[in-house]
């Protein structure tokens, strides 16, 4: 017992649980022995006690020896039977066309000089790794330098939510104050000069990174050289770089569009889509999730350019090409799920064979004690379910529609039957796959909505008005109306004969395609444009539609992303103009534009000057207290470090605009 107590103190995790169970078992055995001994000594004759003692001394060791031999034989025979059953299953599976070698799905690696990932900046993420050991990066200096540069990112922060484009003065003020880049990184040095000079100084910090990226983008192929023999125990440093650089490029695109530099913005957009294309080659689920995130980021730049009327017809044609995803797009998702399938199958198989699994979690270590037959049963259950999932992905590619209900039912049934198994591998690992294709589908819907937005913009430029119905776009501006990837029905819009519309692809406005020329004009302080809209029939007092379209209660909106700092979940574009503008904080945006006449005009049209909004004010780093300083970078671009409710008048006072304050009194 003392030995067990020592082992319990010195161990952790699953191993400690084992010794706790062993100690509890020994205590139970001692208690049983004490109870039985007392019973025998009290109620059994002495001669019988001698007989029992004699045969107990002889029989117990024999029983223990038989138990040891039996358990050893069970495990030895079980391992042989498990290997035989596994070999038979894999042979049958391979005969059906399934493979168990990564190379059969990812193909041969391209030559280094043609491979995007073998050049800077991503060559810093290349590594080698022996099974069961930590990764060793091949180019640590490049890796460190790239991380240091990405730490300098500062995200343009909107002082008032719902901006359609960045405010250059606010962004320059962030830089002048010495903003903070990524989490816990050192703040960038404060900068001086005009708004344009300050922003140019900031952009110059990334010149070398972008030069390397342009060179890498010219390489025609892309495949990151994972050490597939390590199973799921992989390093994903290059994926964080892919997303970080995409975010950086998005800042370049948005700011350059606001400065009227459409050609420069388009150059950065091309690099964004080169990163999007490269991330799509990743054979692991985590890589495809980064691919989806990059897709959402890229579309943002297109939307900003449309609101600023910056994209040329040639640019729009190029964007349309970028956003066109054919049915072959599902093949990369099939390859990704094949990769996930093989990673887990190889992990369980290595445990069955007693090999080093490449993953060293307590859970994996504990499975070494599990009978191999049970592991084979669990492997087959997992592999069979994943193959059925892949068949559903193939069907989606054939039909052009994701049947999320069938996918959800597949995994719910698998979990229900997996609950009858002895080992929790399947139950633990299968559930994560239930919603991954719906995430891809929502991004595909957003791309389709963006292509529809391009067609609407082309129509607007020709007709000087938005179409009355989306069918007017076909075939001159788009070949056919795109369908919702979940329902198979054409995408619809919310439009109330105003110069704004929304194509809802998710429950949150931040993840849907929205075009709002009214709000863009207010933020730009363009009163003449608003008056031109009134001549076309729009007015601040325009009533809304009596009924909004019914929302689809089906599976299309399954598990929407969280809009943490996005304000209201939805703004109904079928509501009255007054309601829409109030929810968008139109008067605060008008004050921020600096156009006093615009503010007066909006109030005369019926907007409430007593309305309030969250207004963000940037604090210089040296003014932050200790708690603020820890989270300043997380708040930058998301929540703000001084975000308070202010009325229109209070905001005008904080802007130190005397004429605006006078107009509001």
N, C-alpha and C positions, 0 to 999 in steps of 0.2 A: 504493500500500500504506500510506503514511503517513496518507493521508486516511481509509482504512478503519480503521486502528488508532485514530485519533482518535475516529471515530464509535462504535467498539466501547466505548471508555472512557466516552464521554459519554452513552450510551443505556442503557436498562434493559428487562427483560421481553422480549416477543416481537420488538420492533424490534431489540434487541441480537442476538437469535438470527439474525435475517435478515442483519445485517452480518457476523456470525461466519461464516455459510455463504458469503457473498459473498467474504470474505477467503480462506477455504479454497479456494474455486473459483479465485480468481486465482493462489494458490500452486500449485495443480495445473496450471493453464495454463502458468505459467512453467516448472515442472518438465518438463512435456511438451515445451515449446519447446526447452529445453536438451538434452533427450535426443535429440529429432529432429534438432536442429542438429548434434550430435556424430555421429550416425549418418550423416547426409547428407555431412558434410565428410570422413568417413573412407572411405565405400564408394561414393559417387556421383561420376562424372566432373565436371570443372569446367564443361564446356559444358552438361551437364544441370542442374548447380546454377544456372547463370545463367538457364536457361529456367524452372526452377521459381521462382526469385526474382522474375522478371519477371511471371509470371502470378499468383504469390501476392500481390504488391503490387497488382495490378489486381483480382484475384478476391475476396480477403478482404473489402475494404470493400463490394463488391457483395453478398457473402453476408450480411454483417452488416446491410446495408440491407434485404435481402429478409427476414431474420429479424425485424427490427423491424417491418416492414410486416405480416408474417404474424402475429406475436403480437398487434399492435394490431388487425388485422382479426379475429383469433380472439376477442378480448375484446369488440370492438364488435358483431360478429355474434352472439356468445354472449349478450350482454346483451339484444339484440333478441329472440333465440330464447327466452331465459329469461322475459322479460316476456310473450311470446306464450303460452308453455306455462303460465305461472302464471295468466294471465287465463283460459285455457281450463279449467284445473283448477278454479279458483274458480267459474266459471260452472256447471260440471257439479255441483260440490258444493252450490252454492246451489239448483240445480234439485232436488236431493235433500232440501232442507229445512234445510241447515246455513247458518249466518250468520257474517259476519266483522266485525260491528259490535257492540261491547260492549253498547250500549243495547238491542239485540235480546234480550239475556239478563238484564240487570240492571234494565231498565225505566227509566222517567222518575224523576228524583229527587223526593222529596216536598217540599212547601213548607217553608221554613226553620223556621217556627214549629211545624211538626208533626214535625220530624226530631229524633230523640233526640241525634244526634251534633252538632247545631248549637248545643246548650246546654252550659253548664258542667256538669261539668268537661272534657268532651271537645272543646269548642270550642277549647281550647288546642292541640289536635292538628291543626286545620285548616291547610292550607298551599296555596300556589300554586307551580307549578314549570314553567319553560320547558323545552322538550325539550333534553336534554344539559346542563342546568344544575342547580345545587343547589336544594333546596327552600327556600322562604321562608315561615316560619310567620306566620300572620295575627294571632295573639293570643299573642305570646311571654310576656307577663306572666302570663297564666292558665296557660300551660304550665309555667313555672318554679314558680309557686305550688303547683300540683298535685303536681309532682315533689318539692318540698320536704316536703309533707305525707306523701306516700307513703313518703318516706325515714324517717319516724318509726315505721314498722311494726316491731313486735316479735312474733315468733311464740312462743306458749306452748311451752316446751320440756319434754318428759317426762323426768323424772329416770331413770325405768325404762321400757323399751320395753313396747309392747303395752297402753298405757292406752286405755280406752274413752272417756275424757273428760278434760279438762284438770284439773290440780291447782291450785286458786286460790292457795294459799299459795306454791307454786313460781313461778307467774306473777308474783305480787306481788313476790316477792324479785328476780326478773329486773328488774322495773321500778325497785325501790328501788336496785339496784346501778347503774342507768343502762345499759340495754341498747343495742344497736346495731341499726339498721333495715336498709336495703338495703345492698348491697355498697359498701364504702368511704365510706359516709355518716357524718356526725358522730353520735356517740351521743346518745340522748335525755337530758335532764337527770334526775338521780336524784330520786325522789319519796319522800315521807314520809306516815305515817298507817297506819291499819288496812289489811288486805288489800282490803276493799271500797273504802275511800277512795282508795287508790293506784290501783286499777284504774279507778275513776271519773275520776280526774285524767287518766289515760292516754287513756281513751275520749273525753274532752272535747277532746283535740287534733284530733279528726276531725269535730267538730260541723259546721263550715262545709262541708266536703267532702260530708258526708252530706245536708245541706240542699240543696245544689246537685243531688246525685244524685236525691233524691226529686222535685225539680221536673222534671228531665230525664225521669225514668221515666214521668211522666204524658203525655209526648208519644207519640202512638199509632204513629208510623212510625219507621223507622230505615234509613238508607243513608248510608254514609260517602262523601263526594264525592271519589273518587279522580280524578286527572288521567289518564284511561285512555290518552291519546295517548302517554304515556311508556312504555307497555309494562310490562315487569317492573321498571323502575326507579322503584319507589314507596317512600314513607315509611310506616312502620307504627307510629308513636309511639302512636296510639290503641289499638293492640292490646296493647301492654305495659301501658297504663293499665287496659284491660278486665280483664286477668288480675290485675294488682296490686290493684285495688279488690275483685275477687272474693275474693282471698286475705284481704284486710282484713275483709271482711264475714263470711267463714268464721270468723275469730277472734272476731268479735262474737257470732256464732250460738253457737259452742261455749261461750264463757265465760258468756254469759247463760243458756244452758240449765243449766250447772253451778250458777249462782246461783238457779235456779228461776224465771227470767224468760222463760217460754215465749212470751208474747205479743210481747215485744221481739225475741226470737230469730226469730220467724216474720216479723216486719216486715223484718228484714235478709235472711231467706231469699227473700222476695218480690223484693227488690232484686237478689239474686244471679241469680234466674231471668230478671229483666228484662235483665241483662247477658248472660246465656246466649242469650236470644232475639236480642238485638241483634248479638252476635258471629256468630250463624248466618247473618246476611245478607251476610257478607263474600264477595266473588266470587273471592278468591284463596286458594290452599291454605294459606298461613301463617295466614290468618284462621280457617279451619276447624280448624286444629290448636289454636289458642287456644280456640276454641269447645269442643273435646273436653276440653282441660285444665280449663276452667271447669266442665264437666259433672261430672268426677271430684271437683272441689273441693266442688261443691254437695251431692252425695250424702253427703259426710262428715257434714254437719250433721244430716241426717235420722237417720243411724246413731247419732250421739251422743245425740240426743233420745230415741230408742227405748231405749237402755241406761239412761237416766236416768228413763224413764217420764214424760216431760214433755209430749209432744205430745198434744193433745186429739183426739177423733174428728174434729172439724172441721178441725184442722190436718192430720191424716193424709189426709183427703179432698182437701185442697188440694195436699198433696205428691203424691198419686196423679195429680192432674191435671197437675202440673208434669212428671212423669216419663213421661207417656204420649206416646210418639212413634209417630204413625201412618206409613203407607207414604209419605205425602207428604214425610216427612223426607228421603227420598233425592233429592227434587227440588233441595234446596239443595246437595247434593253434585254433582248434575249441573250446576248453575249454576256451582259452583266449578271443576269440571274444564273446563267451557266457557271460563271465564276464563283458566285456565292455558293452554289450547289457543290462545286468541286472543293472549295475551301473547307466546308464543314465535313464533307465525306472523307477527305484526306485526313482531317483531324481525328475523326472517330476511328478511321482505319488504322492510323498510326498507333492509337491506344490499344486497339484489338491485337495488333502484331507486337506490342511491347516496345515500339520504337519511340524515339524522342519526338513528341508531337509538335514542337516549334512554338507552343503556347504554354505558359507556365502559371496560369491562374490556379488558385486553390481548387476551384471546381474541376479543372482538367486533371490536376494531380490526384484528387480524390477518386476519380473514375478508374484509376489503375486497379482498385480493389474490387471493382464490379465484375461479375461473371461476363465473359466475352460473348456468350450467346445473347445476353440481354442487349449488349451494345450493337451486335449485328442486327437484331430486330429493330432497334431504334434507328440505325443507319438506313435500313431499307425503308422505314416509315418516312424519314426525312427526305430521302432521295426521291421516293415515289411522289410525294406531295410536290416537291419542287419541279419535277418533270411535268406534272399536271398543270402547274402554274405556267411553265414555259409554253405548254400547248395553248393556254388561254392567251398568252402574249402573241403567239403566232396567229391565232384566230383574229386578234385585234388588228394585226397587220394586214390580214386578208380583207377584213370587213371595213376597216377604217373607223372602228368604234370600240371603245373599252367598256366591257360589261363588268362594272365594278361589283354588281350584286353577285355574279358568279364567282368572282375572285374572293369576295368576303366569305361566301358560303364554303368555298373550298378550304380556306384556312380555319374556319370555325369547325367544320367537320373533322379536319386533321387534328385540331386541338382536342376535340371531344374524344376521338379514338386514341390519340396520343396519351390522354390522361389514363388510359388503361394500361399503358406500357410501364415498365419498371423504372426507366431512365428518363430524365427530363430534358435531354438534348433537344428533341423535336419540339416539345412544348415551349422551351425557352427561345429557340432560334427561329421557329417558323413564324411566330406572331409578328415579328418585325417586318415581314415582307407583305403584309396584308394591304398596306396603304401606299406602297412605293409607286405603283403604276398610276394611282390616282394623282400623285404629285406631278408625275410626268404629264399626265393628261391635262391638268390645269395649266401647266406651262404651254402645252400645245394649243389650248384654247386661247390663251393670251396672245400667242403668236398669230393665230388666225384672226383675232380681234384687231391686232395691230395692222395686219394686211388689209383688213376691211377699213381701218382708219386711213390708210394710205389711199385707198380707192375713193373714200369720201373726200379727202383733201384734193385729189385730182379733179373730182367733180366740182368742188367748191371753187377751184381756180378757174375752171371753164365757165361755170354758170353764175359765179359770184353769190352763191347761196348753197345751203345744205340741201340734200335731196329730201323730198317729202316722204319717200319710201325707199328702203334699201334695194328693192328690185330695180330701181332706176339706174343702178350702177352696172348692171349686167347688160350686154357684154363689153361695153366700151371701156369701163374702168376696172373691171375685174371679171375673169372668165366665168366664175360661179360664186354664189354666196357660200362661204365656208360653213361647215357643219360643226355643231357641238360634238366633241369627241366622245362624250358619254351618252348623249341622247340620240345622236344621229340626225337631229333636226338643225336647220339653219340657225346661226347665231342671230339674236334679236338685239334691238337697242332701245334705250329709254330716250325719247325725243319728244319735245312739246312745242314744235315749230319755233324753237329759239336757237340762237347760235351756240348751242351746247348739246352734247349727247353723251351717253354712256353705254358701253357694251359690257354687261356684267358677266364676268367669267368666274368670279368667286363671291363669297358673301361680303368681303371687305372691299371698299372703294380703292384702297391702296393696291389691291391685286387685280383690279379690273381696268379696262381701257376707257379712259375718260378724256374728252376734249371739251374745253370750256373757254370759248373766245371771250365771253363776258368777263369772267374772272381775270383772264390774262390782260384784258384792256384796263381793268381797274388797277391791277398791280403795276401796270406800266404807266398809270396816270393819264391814259389816253381818253379824255372826255370826248373828243371829236369822233372817235370810233364808236363810243357808246351812243352818241346822238345819231350816228349813221345807222346803228342797229334799230333805233326807235323809228327811223323813217322806213325801215323794212318791216315794221310791225311788232317789234319787241318793245316791252316796257317793264319797268320795275314792278308795276301793279298787275302784270299779266297773271290771270288765275291759272291754277293747275288743272290737270285732268281730273274728272270725277273719280275714276278708278285707275289704280295702277295695275300693270300686268301681274297675274298670279305667279308666285314663285314656284318653281318646280320642287316638289318635296322629295324627289328621288335621290339617287345615290350620287348625283353629279357634284353636290357640295360637300361630300364626305370629308370630315377633318380639315376645315379651312385653316390657313396659317393665321397666327396671332398678329393683330395690329396693335402693338403695345402702346405706341405713341401716336397713333393715327387719328385720334379724336373720335367722333361718332363713327359707328360701324358703316353706316350708309347715308348718303344724301340722295333723296328721291328726286330725280330730274323731271318727274311728272308733277311735282308740287308747284305751288305758286312761286313766282320769281322772288317775292319778298321773303318767303320762307327759305328759299335756297340761298339767297344772298346773306341772310342773317346767319345761317348755319356756317357759311363760308367766311364769316367775319369781314364782309366786304368793306365796311367803313374803316376798320383798322388797316386793311390793305391800302385803302385810298389815302389815309393819313400817312402811311409809310411811303407812298409814292411821292409825297411832297406837293401834290396838286390841290391847293385849297379850293379852287373852283369845283373840282370833281367832288370833294367832300360836301360842299354846299348843295350841289346838284343832286347827289344821292339822298341827302336828308330831305330836300324838297320833294323828291319822288316817293318818300314815305319810309325810308329806313330809319330805325330807331337809334338816335345818338347816344342813348343810355346803355346800349348793348356792351357786353364784356367779352373778353377773349384772353386766352393764355398768351402772354408776351414774354419772350425769352431775351434776357440781357446777358451778354458775355462778360465774365469777370476775368481780369488779368490773372495769370497763374499766381503771382505773389500775393493776391488778395484772398485766395482761397484758404479756408481753414483746413485742419488736418483731415477731417472726414471728407470734405469736398475734394481735396487733392488726390485721395485714393481713387475716387470714381470719376474724376473730371473727364478722362478720355472716353469712358463708357457713355457719359452724358453728351459728349460732343457729337452733334449730328443726330441725337436720338431724343434725349429728354431735357437737356439743358441744365445749367447749374444755377440759374436764377429764373425760374419759370413761374410767373404769378398772374393772377387775374387782374386785368385793368380795363377800365372803361375807355371809350374812345377819347374822351378829354384827358384822362390820366396818361394815356399813351402819347397823345400830342404833347403834353407837358414833358414827358420823359424824352421825347425827340427834340426838345428845345426849339420848337417851331412856333414863334410868336404869332405869326399870321394865322396859323392853323388853330392855335388856342383861341385867338380872338374870334374866329369864325364859328367856333363851337360854343362860345359863351352866350 
